[in-house]
Amino acid sequence: MVRPVTDDDIGLKVLREAPAEAGQIIDIVTIHSIGDHPDDSWCKNVSTAESAARVNWLTKEDMLLAVAPNARIIQYGYKS
């Protein structure tokens, strides 16, 4: 079940600023899919039988940030 998109989820939200020591800074702006929640589009279910867990690959250090260390990560949310 998809959770509803609230007013707090709408618009641009900076998930990570580029490091101060970054040379050339790039912006990565993500836009979620139709009918999905902005936070849920970028999560992977990594649950085990013992515990429920999800990983957001936009903010986890060994995922997107590992290949784009000079990036500012921005998420755009809207009601679809």
CNS distance restraints for C-alpha pairs under 8 A (distance, minus, plus):
assign (resid   2 and name CA) (resid  35 and name CA) 7.64 0.50 0.50
assign (resid   2 and name CA) (resid  36 and name CA) 6.27 0.50 0.50
assign (resid   2 and name CA) (resid  37 and name CA) 6.69 0.50 0.50
assign (resid   3 and name CA) (resid  36 and name CA) 7.92 0.50 0.50
assign (resid   3 and name CA) (resid  37 and name CA) 6.46 0.50 0.50
assign (resid   4 and name CA) (resid  37 and name CA) 6.80 0.50 0.50
assign (resid   5 and name CA) (resid   9 and name CA) 5.93 0.50 0.50
assign (resid   5 and name CA) (resid  10 and name CA) 7.36 0.50 0.50
assign (resid   5 and name CA) (resid  37 and name CA) 5.87 0.50 0.50
assign (resid   5 and name CA) (resid  38 and name CA) 7.62 0.50 0.50
assign (resid   5 and name CA) (resid  77 and name CA) 7.97 0.50 0.50
assign (resid   5 and name CA) (resid  78 and name CA) 7.28 0.50 0.50
assign (resid   5 and name CA) (resid  79 and name CA) 5.96 0.50 0.50
assign (resid   6 and name CA) (resid  10 and name CA) 6.88 0.50 0.50
assign (resid   9 and name CA) (resid  38 and name CA) 7.01 0.50 0.50
assign (resid   9 and name CA) (resid  77 and name CA) 5.61 0.50 0.50
assign (resid   9 and name CA) (resid  78 and name CA) 7.20 0.50 0.50
assign (resid  10 and name CA) (resid  76 and name CA) 6.97 0.50 0.50
assign (resid  10 and name CA) (resid  77 and name CA) 4.42 0.50 0.50
assign (resid  10 and name CA) (resid  78 and name CA) 4.87 0.50 0.50
assign (resid  10 and name CA) (resid  79 and name CA) 7.17 0.50 0.50
assign (resid  11 and name CA) (resid  75 and name CA) 7.96 0.50 0.50
assign (resid  11 and name CA) (resid  76 and name CA) 5.27 0.50 0.50
assign (resid  11 and name CA) (resid  77 and name CA) 5.09 0.50 0.50
assign (resid  11 and name CA) (resid  78 and name CA) 6.43 0.50 0.50
assign (resid  12 and name CA) (resid  74 and name CA) 6.53 0.50 0.50
assign (resid  12 and name CA) (resid  75 and name CA) 5.64 0.50 0.50
assign (resid  12 and name CA) (resid  76 and name CA) 4.52 0.50 0.50
assign (resid  12 and name CA) (resid  77 and name CA) 6.60 0.50 0.50
assign (resid  13 and name CA) (resid  74 and name CA) 5.61 0.50 0.50
assign (resid  13 and name CA) (resid  75 and name CA) 5.19 0.50 0.50
assign (resid  13 and name CA) (resid  76 and name CA) 6.39 0.50 0.50
assign (resid  14 and name CA) (resid  72 and name CA) 7.44 0.50 0.50
assign (resid  14 and name CA) (resid  73 and name CA) 6.02 0.50 0.50
assign (resid  14 and name CA) (resid  74 and name CA) 4.40 0.50 0.50
assign (resid  14 and name CA) (resid  75 and name CA) 6.33 0.50 0.50
assign (resid  15 and name CA) (resid  58 and name CA) 7.93 0.50 0.50
assign (resid  15 and name CA) (resid  59 and name CA) 6.96 0.50 0.50
assign (resid  15 and name CA) (resid  72 and name CA) 7.74 0.50 0.50
assign (resid  15 and name CA) (resid  73 and name CA) 5.46 0.50 0.50
assign (resid  15 and name CA) (resid  74 and name CA) 5.61 0.50 0.50
assign (resid  15 and name CA) (resid  75 and name CA) 6.83 0.50 0.50
assign (resid  16 and name CA) (resid  59 and name CA) 7.27 0.50 0.50
assign (resid  16 and name CA) (resid  72 and name CA) 5.54 0.50 0.50
assign (resid  16 and name CA) (resid  73 and name CA) 5.10 0.50 0.50
assign (resid  16 and name CA) (resid  74 and name CA) 7.14 0.50 0.50
assign (resid  17 and name CA) (resid  71 and name CA) 7.32 0.50 0.50
assign (resid  17 and name CA) (resid  72 and name CA) 4.62 0.50 0.50
assign (resid  17 and name CA) (resid  73 and name CA) 6.64 0.50 0.50
assign (resid  18 and name CA) (resid  22 and name CA) 6.70 0.50 0.50
assign (resid  18 and name CA) (resid  25 and name CA) 6.57 0.50 0.50
assign (resid  18 and name CA) (resid  26 and name CA) 7.99 0.50 0.50
assign (resid  18 and name CA) (resid  69 and name CA) 7.55 0.50 0.50
assign (resid  18 and name CA) (resid  70 and name CA) 5.50 0.50 0.50
assign (resid  18 and name CA) (resid  71 and name CA) 5.10 0.50 0.50
assign (resid  18 and name CA) (resid  72 and name CA) 4.45 0.50 0.50
assign (resid  18 and name CA) (resid  73 and name CA) 7.73 0.50 0.50
assign (resid  19 and name CA) (resid  69 and name CA) 7.86 0.50 0.50
assign (resid  19 and name CA) (resid  70 and name CA) 6.49 0.50 0.50
assign (resid  19 and name CA) (resid  71 and name CA) 7.95 0.50 0.50
assign (resid  22 and name CA) (resid  69 and name CA) 7.91 0.50 0.50
assign (resid  22 and name CA) (resid  70 and name CA) 5.29 0.50 0.50
assign (resid  23 and name CA) (resid  70 and name CA) 7.22 0.50 0.50
assign (resid  24 and name CA) (resid  70 and name CA) 6.71 0.50 0.50
assign (resid  25 and name CA) (resid  70 and name CA) 5.17 0.50 0.50
assign (resid  25 and name CA) (resid  71 and name CA) 5.63 0.50 0.50
assign (resid  25 and name CA) (resid  72 and name CA) 7.14 0.50 0.50
assign (resid  26 and name CA) (resid  70 and name CA) 6.36 0.50 0.50
assign (resid  26 and name CA) (resid  71 and name CA) 4.74 0.50 0.50
assign (resid  26 and name CA) (resid  72 and name CA) 6.24 0.50 0.50
assign (resid  27 and name CA) (resid  71 and name CA) 5.50 0.50 0.50
assign (resid  27 and name CA) (resid  72 and name CA) 4.87 0.50 0.50
assign (resid  27 and name CA) (resid  73 and name CA) 6.15 0.50 0.50
assign (resid  27 and name CA) (resid  74 and name CA) 7.20 0.50 0.50
assign (resid  28 and name CA) (resid  71 and name CA) 6.55 0.50 0.50
assign (resid  28 and name CA) (resid  72 and name CA) 6.20 0.50 0.50
assign (resid  28 and name CA) (resid  73 and name CA) 5.05 0.50 0.50
assign (resid  28 and name CA) (resid  74 and name CA) 6.00 0.50 0.50
assign (resid  29 and name CA) (resid  73 and name CA) 6.24 0.50 0.50
assign (resid  29 and name CA) (resid  74 and name CA) 4.67 0.50 0.50
assign (resid  29 and name CA) (resid  75 and name CA) 5.60 0.50 0.50
assign (resid  29 and name CA) (resid  76 and name CA) 6.89 0.50 0.50
assign (resid  30 and name CA) (resid  73 and name CA) 7.88 0.50 0.50
assign (resid  30 and name CA) (resid  74 and name CA) 6.29 0.50 0.50
assign (resid  30 and name CA) (resid  75 and name CA) 4.84 0.50 0.50
assign (resid  30 and name CA) (resid  76 and name CA) 5.96 0.50 0.50
assign (resid  31 and name CA) (resid  38 and name CA) 7.28 0.50 0.50
assign (resid  31 and name CA) (resid  75 and name CA) 6.34 0.50 0.50
assign (resid  31 and name CA) (resid  76 and name CA) 5.17 0.50 0.50
assign (resid  31 and name CA) (resid  77 and name CA) 6.62 0.50 0.50
assign (resid  32 and name CA) (resid  36 and name CA) 6.49 0.50 0.50
assign (resid  32 and name CA) (resid  37 and name CA) 6.91 0.50 0.50
assign (resid  32 and name CA) (resid  38 and name CA) 5.23 0.50 0.50
assign (resid  32 and name CA) (resid  41 and name CA) 5.65 0.50 0.50
assign (resid  32 and name CA) (resid  42 and name CA) 7.89 0.50 0.50
assign (resid  32 and name CA) (resid  76 and name CA) 7.31 0.50 0.50
assign (resid  32 and name CA) (resid  77 and name CA) 6.83 0.50 0.50
assign (resid  33 and name CA) (resid  37 and name CA) 7.97 0.50 0.50
assign (resid  33 and name CA) (resid  41 and name CA) 6.83 0.50 0.50
assign (resid  34 and name CA) (resid  80 and name CA) 5.43 0.50 0.50
assign (resid  35 and name CA) (resid  79 and name CA) 7.90 0.50 0.50
assign (resid  35 and name CA) (resid  80 and name CA) 5.42 0.50 0.50
assign (resid  36 and name CA) (resid  40 and name CA) 6.85 0.50 0.50
assign (resid  36 and name CA) (resid  41 and name CA) 6.39 0.50 0.50
assign (resid  36 and name CA) (resid  80 and name CA) 7.60 0.50 0.50
assign (resid  37 and name CA) (resid  41 and name CA) 6.37 0.50 0.50
assign (resid  37 and name CA) (resid  77 and name CA) 7.66 0.50 0.50
assign (resid  38 and name CA) (resid  42 and name CA) 7.72 0.50 0.50
assign (resid  38 and name CA) (resid  75 and name CA) 7.31 0.50 0.50
assign (resid  38 and name CA) (resid  76 and name CA) 7.10 0.50 0.50
assign (resid  38 and name CA) (resid  77 and name CA) 5.24 0.50 0.50
assign (resid  38 and name CA) (resid  78 and name CA) 7.63 0.50 0.50
assign (resid  39 and name CA) (resid  43 and name CA) 7.11 0.50 0.50
assign (resid  39 and name CA) (resid  56 and name CA) 7.78 0.50 0.50
assign (resid  40 and name CA) (resid  56 and name CA) 7.96 0.50 0.50
assign (resid  42 and name CA) (resid  56 and name CA) 5.49 0.50 0.50
assign (resid  42 and name CA) (resid  57 and name CA) 6.00 0.50 0.50
assign (resid  42 and name CA) (resid  58 and name CA) 6.57 0.50 0.50
assign (resid  43 and name CA) (resid  54 and name CA) 6.08 0.50 0.50
assign (resid  43 and name CA) (resid  55 and name CA) 5.20 0.50 0.50
assign (resid  43 and name CA) (resid  56 and name CA) 4.22 0.50 0.50
assign (resid  43 and name CA) (resid  57 and name CA) 6.18 0.50 0.50
assign (resid  44 and name CA) (resid  54 and name CA) 5.48 0.50 0.50
assign (resid  44 and name CA) (resid  55 and name CA) 5.23 0.50 0.50
assign (resid  44 and name CA) (resid  56 and name CA) 6.50 0.50 0.50
assign (resid  44 and name CA) (resid  57 and name CA) 7.46 0.50 0.50
assign (resid  45 and name CA) (resid  53 and name CA) 6.20 0.50 0.50
assign (resid  45 and name CA) (resid  54 and name CA) 4.52 0.50 0.50
assign (resid  45 and name CA) (resid  55 and name CA) 6.57 0.50 0.50
assign (resid  46 and name CA) (resid  52 and name CA) 7.34 0.50 0.50
assign (resid  46 and name CA) (resid  53 and name CA) 5.35 0.50 0.50
assign (resid  46 and name CA) (resid  54 and name CA) 5.37 0.50 0.50
assign (resid  46 and name CA) (resid  55 and name CA) 6.82 0.50 0.50
assign (resid  47 and name CA) (resid  51 and name CA) 5.84 0.50 0.50
assign (resid  47 and name CA) (resid  52 and name CA) 4.38 0.50 0.50
assign (resid  47 and name CA) (resid  53 and name CA) 4.61 0.50 0.50
assign (resid  47 and name CA) (resid  54 and name CA) 6.75 0.50 0.50
assign (resid  48 and name CA) (resid  52 and name CA) 6.28 0.50 0.50
assign (resid  48 and name CA) (resid  53 and name CA) 7.64 0.50 0.50
assign (resid  55 and name CA) (resid  60 and name CA) 7.15 0.50 0.50
assign (resid  56 and name CA) (resid  60 and name CA) 6.15 0.50 0.50
assign (resid  57 and name CA) (resid  63 and name CA) 5.52 0.50 0.50
assign (resid  57 and name CA) (resid  64 and name CA) 6.07 0.50 0.50
assign (resid  58 and name CA) (resid  63 and name CA) 7.11 0.50 0.50
assign (resid  58 and name CA) (resid  64 and name CA) 5.58 0.50 0.50
assign (resid  58 and name CA) (resid  65 and name CA) 7.12 0.50 0.50
assign (resid  58 and name CA) (resid  73 and name CA) 7.25 0.50 0.50
assign (resid  59 and name CA) (resid  63 and name CA) 7.65 0.50 0.50
assign (resid  59 and name CA) (resid  64 and name CA) 7.21 0.50 0.50
assign (resid  59 and name CA) (resid  65 and name CA) 6.89 0.50 0.50
assign (resid  60 and name CA) (resid  64 and name CA) 7.15 0.50 0.50
assign (resid  60 and name CA) (resid  65 and name CA) 6.90 0.50 0.50
assign (resid  61 and name CA) (resid  65 and name CA) 5.28 0.50 0.50
assign (resid  61 and name CA) (resid  66 and name CA) 6.03 0.50 0.50
assign (resid  62 and name CA) (resid  66 and name CA) 5.08 0.50 0.50
assign (resid  63 and name CA) (resid  67 and name CA) 7.08 0.50 0.50
assign (resid  64 and name CA) (resid  68 and name CA) 6.10 0.50 0.50
assign (resid  65 and name CA) (resid  69 and name CA) 5.12 0.50 0.50
assign (resid  65 and name CA) (resid  71 and name CA) 7.48 0.50 0.50
